[in-house]
Amino acid sequence: MKRVLTGALATLIATSIALAPNASADRDTDFANQLHGFGIYGQRDYNAWLVKITCKRLSTGVDADATESAEFLSKNLNRSTSTEQVWQFLGAGIPMYCPEHLGALTAMSGNPA
């Protein structure tokens, strides 16, 4: 079961990273557009703020890994947000806002960064 979950997680992370838009003038809008592709809606500024806080939590050690970040996000995103969407949010947000933490995502997949 853990192997299946790890494989699914790796696929989600790889897809999120691959779909990350190129740099543009408005990263928050690009992030919101990417989230819409996953069926994640909400205020653009709130979602950008939430991912920025997630990055800060990883930087300061409040969250030790991506699992703890996902737990934080699941408590702060809309209640109807699925576990898959939480990971898609995280997988899209980290490369866009704090690529220095990509290792936190790749560690979850079991593949070295």
Kinemage of the C-alpha trace (Angstrom):
@kinemage 1
@onewidth
@group {chain A} dominant
@subgroup {mainchain}
@vectorlist {calphas} color= white
{ca met a 1} P 0.000 0.000 0.000
{ca lys a 2} L 2.817 2.391 0.897
{ca arg a 3} L 4.559 1.598 -2.397
{ca val a 4} L 1.373 2.444 -4.351
{ca leu a 5} L 0.942 5.680 -2.403
{ca thr a 6} L 4.588 6.591 -2.979
{ca gly a 7} L 4.241 5.913 -6.715
{ca ala a 8} L 1.064 7.979 -6.931
{ca leu a 9} L 2.697 10.779 -4.982
{ca ala a 10} L 5.729 10.743 -7.265
{ca thr a 11} L 3.439 10.981 -10.292
{ca leu a 12} L 1.529 13.913 -8.784
{ca ile a 13} L 4.722 15.749 -7.934
{ca ala a 14} L 6.254 15.145 -11.355
{ca thr a 15} L 3.068 16.317 -13.084
{ca ser a 16} L 2.871 19.442 -10.939
{ca ile a 17} L 6.494 20.330 -11.611
{ca ala a 18} L 6.169 19.633 -15.333
{ca leu a 19} L 3.084 21.840 -15.578
{ca ala a 20} L 4.673 24.738 -13.700
{ca pro a 21} L 4.402 27.814 -15.870
{ca asn a 22} L 7.431 29.790 -16.982
{ca ala a 23} L 8.302 32.968 -15.118
{ca ser a 24} L 6.095 35.896 -15.953
{ca ala a 25} L 5.165 39.287 -14.624
{ca asp a 26} L 2.534 37.955 -12.221
{ca arg a 27} L 3.524 34.744 -10.499
{ca asp a 28} L 0.399 34.795 -8.280
{ca thr a 29} L -1.888 34.798 -11.323
{ca asp a 30} L 0.122 32.027 -12.952
{ca phe a 31} L -0.139 29.999 -9.752
{ca ala a 32} L -3.907 30.579 -9.571
{ca asn a 33} L -4.282 29.478 -13.198
{ca gln a 34} L -2.301 26.325 -12.510
{ca leu a 35} L -4.449 25.567 -9.456
{ca his a 36} L -7.585 25.983 -11.555
{ca gly a 37} L -6.288 23.185 -13.765
{ca phe a 38} L -6.373 20.956 -10.683
{ca gly a 39} L -9.890 22.100 -9.751
{ca ile a 40} L -8.582 24.215 -6.866
{ca tyr a 41} L -10.271 27.583 -6.660
{ca gly a 42} L -10.336 30.404 -4.159
{ca gln a 43} L -8.990 33.879 -3.872
{ca arg a 44} L -5.787 34.304 -5.840
{ca asp a 45} L -4.156 36.379 -3.108
{ca tyr a 46} L -5.113 33.902 -0.379
{ca asn a 47} L -3.680 30.930 -2.251
{ca ala a 48} L -0.458 32.822 -3.009
{ca trp a 49} L -0.211 33.902 0.637
{ca leu a 50} L -0.802 30.322 1.764
{ca val a 51} L 1.989 28.908 -0.403
{ca lys a 52} L 4.347 31.677 0.699
{ca ile a 53} L 3.660 30.766 4.335
{ca thr a 54} L 4.231 27.107 3.460
{ca cys a 55} L 7.637 28.032 2.032
{ca lys a 56} L 8.499 30.034 5.128
{ca arg a 57} L 7.452 27.127 7.360
{ca leu a 58} L 9.837 24.858 5.442
{ca ser a 59} L 12.624 27.458 5.583
{ca thr a 60} L 12.325 27.979 9.319
{ca gly a 61} L 11.851 24.309 10.193
{ca val a 62} L 8.265 24.664 11.440
{ca asp a 63} L 7.468 21.932 8.903
{ca ala a 64} L 10.189 19.308 8.773
{ca asp a 65} L 9.042 17.833 5.458
{ca ala a 66} L 6.412 17.904 2.729
{ca thr a 67} L 4.039 15.703 4.745
{ca glu a 68} L 3.882 18.318 7.497
{ca ser a 69} L 3.404 21.031 4.881
{ca ala a 70} L 0.531 19.066 3.351
{ca glu a 71} L -1.065 18.739 6.795
{ca phe a 72} L -0.802 22.518 7.251
{ca leu a 73} L -2.331 23.119 3.829
{ca ser a 74} L -5.166 20.652 4.377
{ca lys a 75} L -6.197 22.663 7.451
{ca asn a 76} L -6.122 25.948 5.547
{ca leu a 77} L -7.553 25.106 2.133
{ca asn a 78} L -11.272 24.709 1.506
{ca arg a 79} L -12.748 21.715 3.341
{ca ser a 80} L -13.767 20.142 0.044
{ca thr a 81} L -10.148 20.035 -1.136
{ca ser a 82} L -9.076 16.413 -1.620
{ca thr a 83} L -5.791 14.949 -0.425
{ca glu a 84} L -4.703 14.736 -4.049
{ca gln a 85} L -5.437 18.430 -4.549
{ca val a 86} L -3.483 19.345 -1.398
{ca trp a 87} L -0.439 17.577 -2.862
{ca gln a 88} L -1.036 19.216 -6.248
{ca phe a 89} L -1.143 22.603 -4.513
{ca leu a 90} L 2.124 21.826 -2.752
{ca gly a 91} L 3.689 20.351 -5.898
{ca ala a 92} L 2.810 23.468 -7.878
{ca gly a 93} L 3.665 25.979 -5.182
{ca ile a 94} L 7.116 24.862 -4.144
{ca pro a 95} L 8.736 25.035 -7.599
{ca met a 96} L 7.125 28.408 -8.226
{ca tyr a 97} L 7.686 30.147 -4.882
{ca cys a 98} L 10.536 28.312 -3.148
{ca pro a 99} L 12.392 25.995 -5.526
{ca glu a 100} L 15.107 25.621 -2.901
{ca his a 101} L 12.688 23.226 -1.157
{ca leu a 102} L 12.181 20.886 -4.120
{ca gly a 103} L 14.121 18.310 -2.109
{ca ala a 104} L 11.216 18.146 0.342
{ca leu a 105} L 8.981 16.983 -2.509
{ca thr a 106} L 11.414 14.622 -4.147
{ca ala a 107} L 12.176 13.019 -0.766
{ca met a 108} L 8.499 12.002 -0.627
{ca ser a 109} L 8.787 10.191 -3.944
{ca gly a 110} L 11.695 8.087 -2.753
{ca asn a 111} L 13.933 9.491 -5.485
{ca pro a 112} L 16.957 11.607 -4.588
{ca ala a 113} L 16.770 15.267 -5.579
